[in-house]
Structure formats: structure tokens, C-alpha cells
């Protein structure tokens, strides 16, 4: 079964695009579990997987991790099932089994994976999924920062949002350059996706070697997508049709200081990605950063308690399982 992957910063429409593709009759785009990143980056913690105790420990950790996934899947896996059905003692075989089972439960033949910080484990994906293509989704840093500011679990700080967006675009832009001549990467702008969805999706389907399906535009009606939208605060818009005016809101909702800081910080990346600065502040970046930092220090700290009790509990359990994986030493 073919796997393709999404490269994107957080708050850039990554879940939105994943669910659009999930509505395609052939593609399964599960809600993100981040299982690739968590285990690929820590697989050496399990040492030699040919040893029964190490392999069984990996399977047990994998199951526990799946149980605290933020998104709802249609399928689940059991320990004995994995022992019997995963043919090779390799992480990639384990990942393939779980995702292919989910795809098969929906009657799908393709898998589209959204995870954060894909650049950190790209070599692993290129090696273990040699036929994969990569979709690079980018969003205006000013709207991305605004989304961070509003998000209850992203700290609500413009400076942190800018640091995150800038660093990740530098990585992804380089990856686009590395993969460009191979024909394995395509860049999409979020703004184009919401303004001209059919045109954008037809081009995306051609890149992924899929026939375009208008069903993708009805992603918000898929029952599992609706269920996931109700689960997390940041996913609520997934249960709505495409919001064609959902961009450029920074003009009304960011202060002049915030806007100037973002544009000066991200000037090179914005130019490379086709975003035009609008604020011509005469102040240098260090002055803007100092002023904004002073303002943000006076803001209340956004904690996990800002989320609903069920989401709080899930995220706490998830962090405990991840900590256990990070500390594993066999």
C-alpha cells in the first residue's frame, strides 16, 4: 500500500488538508498520532529487536501510545495480533500494519500521513517508504502566528510562533530543493487551497497520481471527521465547509508591533514563499523584539487548564506514555 506524507508547520491547515484527502474514495488520512516521529526518533532505545523481550516491549509501548492518541481512528490493534501479523521485526513493518489496517477498515487503498516536524526523521521515511511523495503545505506566517496566539495549547505568544514557523520553513524549503528534481515534492499555499479549492486539489491529485474526486470538498460531513472535530478545541473547523475567507485576518487582529516583528523576522522566508510584507516599521528587529517581549511577559500564562477536562486528561496521559518511551533503555 502506498504512503505519502505532509510537511507543514503547526497551525498551517495541516489537519484541514489531511481530512480533505481523507474524503477521497481511495485515500485514508487518519487524524495525526505522531507515532512515526515518536518511535522513529527513539527506536534505538529498544536495541536489538530480534530479542523477544525487546520486540515485545516495543509492541507494548506502541499499543499504549495508540491508546492515548489525540485523534479517533476506526481501527485498533492488540498485542497478540501484532505478534502474529507483523511479518518483520522492524518499526516500519509495525507502522505499515497499523496504518494499512486503518485504511482497509475504510475500504481505502492509499495512506496519507500528517505528523509534525517531518524534517527530523525524513531520512528514515526516504529509506523505509521509497515510493512516497511529500506535500509541502505553507501558510502566511502572520495568520499562522495569529492562530498560535488564539490556540489554548500553543502558549499564545507571537515570539514563539514566529520562531517555530521560521525554523520549520527553513527546513522544509531546503527539503523541497533536495527533492524537487525527483518529482517527489509539491508545495501548496493554504491561501490558494481555501480560495480556489477545486483548482488546487486537481493539481494535488495529479501530483499524487489520483483521479480528482469532488467528494473531497465534502470532507466536513465524513462521520469520523465530525467526531474528531468535536474532540479537540483546535480541530473544530474540520466540521465546517471550506472557509474561503479564512486568511488575511492578521490585518484586523494583530497589533502594529506584532505585525512589524513577524514581517522583519520572517522577511527572507516570506519572500521565498511569495508573501508580501505590509508593515514598513522603521524600527530594527532587536527593538521590535524587545518591545514585544516586554508586552508578552505581562500576559497570563496559558496552561493546560485552558482546555476542557477531557482534553486535559488525554494530553496528560499522552505525555506520561511519551516520557516512558523516551526513557526506555534496553
Secondary structure, DSSP 8 states (H G I E B T S, - for coil): -EEEEEEE-TTSSHHHHHHHHHTSTTEE------HHHHHHTTGGGG--TTSHHHHHHHHHHHHHHHHT-SS--S----HHHHHHH--SSSHHHHHHHHHHHHHHHTT-SEEEEE-S-GGGSHHHHHHH-TT--EEEEE--HHHHHHHHHH-TTSTT-HHHHHHHHHHHHHHHHHHHHHHGGGT-EEEEEHHHHHHSHHHHHHHHHHHTT----GGGGGGGG-HHHHHHHTT-GGGGGGGS---TT-S-THHHHS-HHHHHHHHHHTHHHHHHHT--------S-HHHHHHHHHHHHHTS----GGGS-HHHHHHHHHHHHHHHHHHT---
